[in-house]
Amino acid sequence: MPETIKASHQFLLENMMNGYAYHKMIFDKDEKPVDYVFLEVNKAFERLTGLKRDEIIDKKVTEVLPGIDKDPADWIGVYGMVAITGKPIRFENYSEKLNKWYSVYAYSPEKGYFATTFEDITALKELETCLFTSETKYRRLYETNRDGIVQTDRIGRIVECNKAYADMLGYSKEEVLDLTYQQLTPEKWRQMENEIVNQSWEKAGYSPVYEKEFVRKDGTVFPVSVRVLVVSDENGKPLEMWSIVRDITRRKQAEEAVTNEKNVLKGIMENTDAMLAYLDPEFNFVAVNSAYAKGSGHSAEELIGKNYFALFPNVENQAIFEKVRDTGKTLEYRDTPFQFAHQPERGVTYWNWTLAAVKDEKGHVQGLVLSLMETTQRKEMEQELLETLEVSQQRESEISALLKASKAVLHHSEFQHIARAIFDVCKELVGASAGYVALLSKEGKENDVLFLDPGGLPCTVDPNLPMPIRGLRGETYRTGKVAYHNDFLYSKWAELMPEGHVKLKNVLFAPLIVDKKTVGIIGFANKPSGFTERDANMALAFGEIASIALINSRMLEALEENENRLKAYSEHLEELVEEETNKLKDAERLAAIGETAGMVGHDIRNPLQAITSSVYLAKEEVKSLPESIEKEDLAESLATIGKQVTYINKIVSDLQDFVKPLNPKIEESDLHKLVKDALLNIAIPDNVKVLISIEEDLPQLIVDEYFIERVLINLITNAIQAMPDGGTLTIKATHENGMALISVEDTGLGIPEEDRKKIFKPLFTTKSKGQGFGLAVCKRLVEAHSGGSIAFESEVGKGSKFTVKVPIKVRRPDGWKQLEQSL
Amino acid sequence: MEAARTILVVDDDKSILRTFTHILKKNGYEIDSAETGKEAMEKAASRHYDLALVDVRLPDMDGTDLLAKMKKQLQRTIKIVITGFPSLESGVKALDEGADAYLVKPVKPEELLTLIKEKLKNKE
């Protein structure tokens, strides 16, 4: 509110000499003016009329001055015309009610309203009356009057004037007396004045005060008000004409200023978005702009004169208004919420409002200017922005939490650590106060808790108690979807909780999914405001991260295991390479042996056949010789040849056995019998003691009898050969895990360290005399059985022990027997 | 005295032929020998032998093939197959072709004589 303008305007009105009043016209139903209300009056008004402001404001003139409607001056009718037509008028009239003469200027700043400025001219009237009765009085008045007084003749020649008249025109009295008033009047006023003068002359009365302009001696033009008084003789014949002239330059200026200021004020008031209202100190509306009227939902007519708090009752606001009025200090409020009592559909509206006190020059508060600016739209936008900001902050915290969780996945490899980190950030984000992470047990029946955060509440449940897959967490396990319940205590699952469990107000479970199966859950509980769909989505996202971590850590474990295996493998690579190379060498040797075997069969055995036959023939020949030393020597030589042939043949046989594909004929065999048969094939030297110790309850062997007999023969033969100076041969048999352990032990030479690796290889022998196939064949024959193996222990100088492992008949449990019987 | 039994010895090894012929003759058998399958077939076609001792490996054919080809001629002849490289396959094959025995070199002459005597006696 342009307080300065308003204030200066107020000041001007308040302090001008003329009375000022502002009224609202009252019309009857026929639009005929019937009354008017005093809205505003100044001090001069009080002085000139003798009416007190407090007694007349908001009062009808018919109440203030009863009977005024009967006044011949017809004040109401005259002012009604002004208020209706907007045409200002100036007139002079006598108020019977107040017993005073007034010169009145009435104008209408707004239709239906009118303002009056007036002066009391009662004194002037009195002067006129007594003009001719008291020469002295007249002289004094005449010369000392600040108004110009001039006497003219019928045609306008100036006959006499006072000093004031000559002075205002800039002439000396002598100069003026040669002039006519027409000469002193600009052309444009002459006709109008002429008419007034003529009328006055004809009725020999006085004219109303009229306004015109005069031209000074220096040519400057200035406004004046004039009243013409025609003096007549006793018969009523006009004699002479007097005019009272007043320089109204200052009044005109003041009036203009008021009009200007009113217009400026109005322009300002109407051309602002602000709703402006001017209230009197009792908070009655004095003026409002159209924005205010529109915003308040009332017309300006409805508002003016009404009390603010009668329309908008509000105790708090009233206190504020009173404070401003009483202290004179302006108060400003921003974005104050307000709800229109009569327009509830507008909802809560927001307002910036200023309440300023308007003071007079003495600092007394004359009224309050209320300026309102609706900020609802801006406020709503702000609110929206705020909400958007909140959402974006929420998103930011979500993203940073997810980032934290992702970092945890990258920085730790142990799932326990990662799960804890993910759980912590997620818990903080959703605002839960307790929770846990659990994995499905191997059997898939229980929830194995990795860790539990009871949120500071006591939980006395035995941690070793099984946590079956049921209830709400069961839902998550079953569906692989997030599940939450915000009224858990009263849910159907609450009764499943064990005694001493943390009190659960609300719970949320998100799945950990690996290979499309739910393998664990991340659970939260006790969020003060309850879980939302958003929380569910976030928990699901964190569950996914945890799932990735779980997959990662399982992969890492597998990787680590593989790495260890690889490491172990690479550490033994040399050995493995050697072993493989040896195997390859063996294979090469075997291939070579296989090739030779065919050749050997024929090319060695043919000569052997020839030798055998020849030895037979020779023996026959020798038989016929007479007894002699030579005959004995010859027989002995032939026997040696026979033995050597047998030996060569054994090599050939072993060789052929070795390359021959084995087709074991597996059957139940009695080890006692096999040992007995083997021993029958071997000549045991006298210095070798044989001990046999076979478990009594040893089950039947499930073997190829021929193979095992040959193995025993070979092992026993080797043992005997290892004890050239005699010793003990021990044959033992026990059983375990469905296998018989048959050992052949000697107390002989033992096998030197360097030979131990090669001992089962073909064509290797430690004996100076040996074919080198014995143990290789044994190994091959034993390994032809399911699970069969051969091993040895040896100590140089003490002896060796070869142990053969072959399958036995497995005894079925009793239950099996019963079952068989029942079938 | 009844007529001497006739035996055909088929082997490409001359030492074997010589020693077997010697041993069998000393034991009263009448011996013919052949060094190849072809020679054996010709001899078997010209006369009847009571027994044939056939080496599995001959220069021109397999001993068991020889048995197959001479099935008709040797229908009433006892057939003993001898090999230096015994195998299940060759043994089965020999028996399938009508062999009466399958021996592995070196055969002990005493055992060979016992077997021949037994087989011939059974044949009667």
Interface residues (C-beta under 8 A of the other chain):
Chain A: A597 G598 V600 G601 H602 D603 I604 R605 N606 P607 L608 Q609 A610 I611 T612 S613 S614 Y616 L617 E620 V645 N649 Q656 K660 N663
Chain B: D13 S15 I16 R18 T19 F20 H22 I23 K26 R57 I82 T83 G84 F85 P86 S87 L88 V104 K105 P106 V107 K108 P109 E110
